[in-house]
């Protein structure tokens, strides 16, 4: 039906459209109706310069004058449209023109049953295809509860009584309205790992963008998974709450009109795995606050349970999708299934080249999707998760159970890689984008030629572990971040001085170490090269909120300009979280296509908590709602923002 509407509305020959316009003008003159045509003839376009079809594509380029855009906005407002939805675009404008033509020419149109039928059909079809992207509503109560993930009673953070929390299942472009009630005795925030928050860092849920939800209070997040597919997760971002749970999976499915480069699986499983401590989060936080490192973790969890605590059921001969995320605090992990191959199909929202692996490394904060075919003799098989680059190696297991299983688990789970860095580096380099597959839009992923874009800036970020004021801290480019009393986003919006230091972190490493609330300035629509350099003996994992990036290079030693000769400028993976191996570097190309205040952080949660993070202020001088959404009506105010008005 969408194609029919596009044909009738957009592909109508020009002389037929002009004939209808002249007829409408005559009707308006004869009936004395006020003419409501836009002041300029021609085709319409949306604010992003193209018509967004239901299949996500751009139907055709078109022109639209400022006066015509003003006319469309005025008509939307007169018909009760919210100003925040003004990007509904050309189809909305056409629909409103139809409505006005019905109003203006009511008497004459009644005389022609054919004209009336055609207009009503167009109106009906336009209403059918023009509806807003769907909304999904969630009401979550965050509370403490007793949990026993490693056989020891602990105080966990539950969402609606669940650990892990409820899974969010949504579809590209849908809107998520999540009302979070805080029943804890301390402030709380949720953040959304990998959700781009297009134009809307107001909803990011980190301390630099949002005031905490006070005990007994609530806050409603309004998110849109605009132009996204794939596997992600949410987590609590304050006060080391992540060590107590409060996390859950996010699955973003492709729209039905977008082809997916593999057959629909028989089932879709989420695997939230990561290291775990038996100590409560308050005790772990106190260790860090006193300037010490955390102890070694006590175990590994799979979906909130220890060894043999979880079972994944399969039917022989069928293929299943496993979405694996490392939601741990301090360690990389390896995932494998006894006797079964893993076919990689998606990396943090990007369809990958479908390489086959025996096991896969998942570093802190990362997510992968693999297909697993139940093609072995029917019995139970180990699903194994173990730590990487640690001594000792922690291991936990779950079961892959065939529905016609003839036997139990073997006596011991299969071993995997432990400290071999070269093995992991080679696997990381093997990750490739599927250039012919569609992403969230119908156009192939390979149509974005990142390697042909000139970079506008090079940023080198070097991690370190300084001791400042006799306490252990972590830093990037010698700056250890300290949290302000006022979210940086609010301070920026209300022009509150003294909250943060714009330019407090430089593009290149420097000597010394200092405590700062550092913000790095950046220009909207820039295209930057970021080099993460790790001179330490431990692996690092870096995440950038609100942006994806292309991992163009990974290598050992010191990065230099000559290192660019080895970059993959053709088909490297695009993702949101990347690892940096010990004594090594990782280079990424990143389009700065999202205005806002964005957290750049270590995914090692102790390092993040003790300062290995900063904020990137992506700025557009246009100060337009087209580039950035307005401040929410329900914004929470705290610190020096109290008393200001949105």
N, C-alpha and C positions, 0 to 999 in steps of 0.2 A: 504493500500500500504506500509505503514511503516513496518508492520510485514513481508511482502514479502521481502522487502529489507534486513531486519535483517536476515531472514532465508537464503537468497541467499548468502549474504556476510559473515555472521558470523557462520551460522550453516553448511556450506559446510564441508564435511568430510575432515580430515587433508590430507589423501592421494590424494584427488582430488586437494586440494590447492597446495600440493607439486608437483603434476604432471604439473599443470599450471605454477608453478615457473620454473620447469626444461624446459618446452617448451619455456617460455619467454627467459631463459638463452640461449637456442639453437638459437632462433631467433636473439637475440642480437649478438651472436658470428658469425652467418652466414651473417648478414647484416653489420657487423662492427660497430654496434651502441654501444655507451658507456653504460655500465650497470648502471642503476639507482636504483637498489634495495637497501633497507635499509641494513646496515651491519649486522643486526641480524634478524633471523627469529623469528616468534612468533606473538602474538596478540598485538594490540595497545591499549592504554588507554589515557584518557584525563588527564589534569593536576589535576583534583580532584579525580583521581584514579578510574574513572568508566565512561563508555560510557553513555552519556546523550541521551536518546531516545526522540522522539517527545512528548511522553506522560510523560516525566520528570523522568522516572525511570532509574535504572541502569541495563543494560541488563545482564552483567556478569562481574566478576572480571577478570583482565588480567594483564600481565606483559609487561613492556616496558623499554628497556635500555636507558640510557642517550644518547647514540649515535643515537638510533632510533628517540628519541625526537628531536635531533638536525637535523636529516634528514627531519623530517616532517616540522620543522620550516623553513628550507632552501627552501623546495619545495613551502611552502605557500608564502614565500617572492618572489620567482621567478615567481609565478603566480599572483603577484600583491596584495597579502593579506596584510592588515594592521597588523603591529606587535601587536597592542592592541587587535586583535581578535585571538590571538594565542591559545586560549582555545577552538577552534572549534573542536579539538580532533580527535579521531580515525576515524570517518567517513570522515572528511576532508582528512586525510592521505590516506585512502583507495581510495577516489575519485582521488587524485593526482597520486596515483600509477596506476590507470586505465588510466588516461590521458597519463602518461609516457609510459605505455605499448603500447598504441595505437601509440605513436610517434615512439618508438623503433622498433616495429615489423610491421610497416605499410606495407611493401612489402609482407611479409609472411602472415599477417592477411588477406590481400586482397584475398589471394588464398583460404581462408576458409570462405565462407559466413556465416557458422554457428557460428564460433568463433567471427566474426565481429558483428553479430547480438546480441550475448549474451553480448559482451562488451559494445555495444552501449546501450542495454537495461539497464545494470547496471549503465552506466554513466548517462542515462536519469533519472532513479529512484533516484540515489544518488543526482543529482542536485535538484530533486523535494523535497527531504526530508532534504537536507543539507543547505537550505537557512538560512541566519541569522534570528534571531528573528526580527519580524516586527518593523518598525519605525513609530512613529507618530510625526508629526511636528506641532508646535504651534508658532504663532507670537502674542505677547501680548504687547499692549501699556498701560502703567500705567500712569494715569492722575488724576487730581482733578476734581470733579464735584459736583454739588448741589444735595443733597439727603434730604429726609424728612421722615425718618423711624418712628419718634415719633411725626410727625406733625409739627416739627420745622426745618427750613432750616439749614443744616449743610454742611461743606466741607467734602465730602467723598473721598475715594480713589477708583477709578474705574479701572477695567481691560477691555480693549476694550469697554469702555463705560458702563460696567455692574457692578452692586452691588447686590448680591455677584458676584464674578468673574465667568468666564466660568468654566464649570465642565470638568474635565479630565476623560474620559472613556477609559480604556485600558484593556489588557489581560496579565496574568502572563508572565513574561520574556520579554515583549515588551520594546523597547527603546523609550524614550520620549525626544524629542529635543525641548526645550522651549526657544525661543528668546525673551527676555524681554527688552523693550525699556522704559527708565525712562523719562517721561515727567513731573515729579514733579520738584520742585525747591530745593529739598534736596536729599541726597543719599538714596538708596533704596535697599532692598534685599528681596527675597522670600525664605521661607523654606518649607519643605515638611513633615508634621507631620505624622510619622509612616512609611514613606518610608525608607527602610533599607540602601539604598546607599551602596550595597555590594562592599567592597574594595575601596570605592570612597567617602570618606568624603570631597573631593574637591568640591562636588556638594551640600553640605548640606545647604548652604544659611544662615548661622548664622555668627555673627561677629567674632567668633573664627576660622572660616574656610575660609571665603571669604571677599575680599575687596568689599565695597559697589559699586553699579552701580551709577556713577556720573550723575547729571542732564544732560539730553541731550545725555547720552550714552546708551549702551546696553550691555547685556551679555547673552550668550547662555548656558543654562543648558543642560547637557547631562545625563539623568537619565536612569536607567534600573530597572524595578520592578521585579528583579530577585527573583524567588521562593516566590512570594507574591500573596495573594488574599485579598479581603476585602474592608473595608470602611475607608477612611482617609480624610485629607483635607490639603490644603496649606494655608499659611498666611504670611503677611509681618513681618519680624523679628526685624526691627530697629526702634529706636526713637519713640516708642509707636504708630507706624502706625496702629497696629492691632485695635486700638480704632476708626479708621476711615474706616474700611472695608478692601478691598484688599484680602479677603479670598475666597476660593471656595472649592468644593467637589472633591474628587478623588475616583473613583470606579474601582477596579481591579477585573475583572471577571476571573473565572477558564477557562482553556483551554477546548476545546470541548471533549477531550479524558479523562478528569478527572471527575469522578463522583462527583456530589454535593448531600449532604444528604437531599435534599428536592426538591419537584417538581418545575419546573420553574414558577415563579410568573407571574400573568397577567400584572403587572406593577412594576416599580422600582423607588421609590421616595427618594430624598435626603432631609434631614431636618437639616439645619444649624441653630442652636438655641444658644442663649446666652444673657447675660445682655448687656445693652447699656447705654451710657451717652449722654446727649444732648450737652455737651460741646465738642468743637473740640479737636482733639488729641493734638494739640499744647498747649492748655490750661491745659489739664490733665498732660501732660509732665512737664509743668512749676510747677504745684503743687508738683509733686514728686521731681523735681530738687531743690525745695526750702526746702525739708526735711519734707514734710507733707504727711499724708495719703490721699487717694482719698475719695471723698464723696460717699454716697450710690448711686448705679446705679438708673437711671431714668425709666428704663423699660426693657422688654425682647423682642427680635426680633426672628421671624421665617422666615428664608430665606430673611432677610433684611427688613422685614415689621413688623409693630406693630399689635395690636389685630384686628382680622377679616380681615386681609389684604391679606391672602393667602388661596387658596382652593385646596384640593386634590380630584380629581374625581375618583370614583370607580364604578364598575358594581356589582350589587347584585350577591352573590354566588361565587365571585372570590376572590383570595388571592393576596395580594400585599406585596412587600418588602419595608420597611421604614429604611433608613440608617440615624441614628441620631448622630450628633456630637455636642458637647458643644464647640462653638468657642468664648465664652465669655471671660471676663477679670478677674472677681473676685468671681463668685458665682457658686455653684453646682445647677443643675436643676433637675426637675422631669418631665418625659414625660408620657402622658396618652391619650387615645382616649375614649370618652364617649361611654359606652355600648359595647366595643370591648376588646378582649383579645390580649395580645402581646406575641407571641411565639418567644423567643430569638433563633437566629440561628448563629450569628457571633459576635465575640468581637475582634476588631482590628486585623483582619487577621486570627483568629482562629475560626474554626467551633465549636460551643458550644453545650453542651447538651441542648436539646430543651425544656427548662422549660417554663411554661406559667405564665405570670405576669399580674396584673391589671395596673401597672405602673412601670416605671424603673427610677432609679437615674442615671444621667449622669454627672459625675464630670468634672471639667475643663480639656479640652484637650482630653477627651475620646470619643470613637465612638462605636456604637452598631448597629446591624441589627436585626430587628424583622419582623415577618410575621403577617399580619393582614387580617383576612377573613371578607369580607362584608356579614355577615350572619344575620343582623338585619333588621327590617322593613325599607323599602326605605324612607329615609328622610335625613336631614342634621344632623351631629353629631359634637360636639366640639372636636378638637384636642387641648390639654392644655399643656402648659409649665409653670412651676412655680419654683421660687427659693426655695432652701433647706437651712435649718439652719440659716434663716435670720428673722429679725424683722424690718420692716414689710415684708410680703411675696409679691413678685411681680408675677403677672400672665399675660400671654398673650394667645391668642387663634387663631386657624385657623379652617377651616371647612373641614370635611370629607363629601363629597357630593355624594350620590348615583345618578347614571344616571337617574333612574326612581323615583327621590325624590318626595315625596308627601307632604312635609312640610319643614319649615325652622328650625332654631336652637331653642332650648329651651331658656327659659328666663335667665338661669344662668348655667355656666359651672360646671362640677363636681369638688368637692374639692379633694385634695390629701394630702400626708404626708407633714409636714412642718418642725418641729424641732426634730422629733423622730430619734435619732441616732441609737438605737437598731434595729429599722426596717430596716434601710439602711445597717447596719453591717450584719444582717442575709441574706439580699438579696445578698450582696457582697460575702458572704461565699457560697452561693448556686450556684455560677457560676462554671461550670465544662466544661472541654474539652470533645468533642465527640471523644472517643478513636478509634472508628471504621471508622470514616469518613476520607476521603482523604483531605489533605490540598492542597497546590499548586502542590504537587507531588502525584503520585498514592498510595504511601505507607500510611497506616493508621497513623493518628496523634499520636495514642497511642504507636507506635513503638519506639518513643523517650522516654526512661525511665529516665527522669530527676532525679527522686528520688533515683536512684541507682548510681549516679555519686558523687564522693567525692568532696566536696568543697575545693578549694585551698586557700581561704581567706575569712575573714569576715570583712565587712565594715559597720560601724554604722554611719548614717547621721542624725544629730539632727538640726532641724531648730530653729531659734531664731530671735528676733526683737530688736537688739541693737540700741542705739543712739550713733552715732560716730560723733565727731566734731559738736555737737549740731544739728545733722540732723538725721531723721529717716532712718535707713538702715535695711536690712534683710540679714541673714547669714545662712550658714550651717557649722557645726562644728566650730563656732565662726569666720569664714572667710567670709567677704562680698566681693563679686567679683567686680572688677573694670575693665572696658573694656580697652584693650590696643590700641595703635595707629596702630599696625601691627597685622593682624590675626595670631593666635597662630600656625595654620597649616603652614603658610608661614615661620614664624620665626623658627619653628622646621625644616622645609625642608632646608632652607638656612643657618641653624646654626647661627642665629642672637641672640646674647646673650642679656640678660637684659630685654627681653620682657615679659617673664612669669617665675613663680617660680615652677619648677617641684618638687613635693612633698610639695608644699605650703599648701595643705590641707591634714590632717591626716585621718587615718582609724577610729579613735575614737574621740568623742567630747572632747574639752578642754575648759579651762576657758578663760575669756577675750574676746575681739573682735578686729578685725583688718581688714584693707582694703588690698586686694591682688589680683593680677591676678593669681589665683591659678589653677594648673593643677595636677591631681592625676595620677601617673604612674600605668600601668596595663600590664600584660603579655598576649599576644595573646594565645588563646586556654586555658586560665584559666577558671575556673568555680567558680563563687564567690557567697557568701551569702551577700546580702545587706539588712540592717535593717534600715528603715526610722522611726525615732522616732519623735513624735510631742508632746512636753510638753505644747503647747499653747492651747487656748480655741477656736481656729478657725480650720476648716478643711483644710488640705493641699492636693495638687495634684502634683505628681512628674512624670516627663517624662525623658526618656533616648534616645537620638538620636542613630541611627545605631544598636540598639539591641532590642530584645524582652526578656521578663523575665517571670518566673513562680511565681505566687502569692501564696506562700506556707502558709502564716499565717497572720491573722488580729486579733488584740485583744487590749483591754484596758490596761492601767497601764504601768509599766516599763518592757521593754524586758530584758530577761536574757537567759543564755544558756539553762535553764530548759524549756524555751518557745518552744524549738524545738520539744518537745514530742507531741505537738499539731499540727505540720505541716502536711499539705496534700501533701504527696509524691507520689500520684498515678494519680490524674486526675484534678488537678487545672488548671485554665485558664492561657493561655499564652497571654501576651499583651505588650503594650509599655508605658502606662500611668496608674498610680495607685493612689488611694486616701489614705490618712492617717487621721483617725478621731481624733477629739480633745482628748488630754491626752491619746493617743493610739500609737500603732506601727503597721507597716506593713512590713513583711519580704518577700523577693523574692530571687529566685535562677536565676542567669544570666550567660549564656555562653558568654565568651568574644571571639566571633567568627568573629569579624570584625575589621581589623586593621584601625587605623585612629585617628583623634582628634574629640571627641564626646561631645556634650553639655549635661550636666545633669542639669535640671532646674526645678524650680517651675513653674507650669502652671497658678498660680495666677500672672497675668502679671505685677502688681505693685510690687510684691515681687521679681519677676525675674528681673525687671528693676533696682531695688534698691539692688541687690546683692545676692539673693538666687539662685545661680547657680554656677557651676564650669565646668571644662572640664576634661574628662577622656581620657588619651593618651594610647591607646591600641597599644602596640609595638611588632613588630616581628624583631628579629635580622637578619633574612634571607635577608632582604632588596630586596625582590623579587616581580616582577609584579604579580606573582601568589597570593601573599598575599595582595598587594595594587596596585591600578592602578597608572600609572605615572601622574605627574603633567600635567594638561590640557594645550594644546597649546594656548588656548585663556584666560589663567588665568589673572585676573586683579591684578596689583601690587599697593601697597599703603604703607604709613608709611616707615619703615626702609627696606621694601622689594624692594622699588624703586631702579632701577639700577642693580638688580640681574637678571640673565637669567635662564629661566626654562630649 
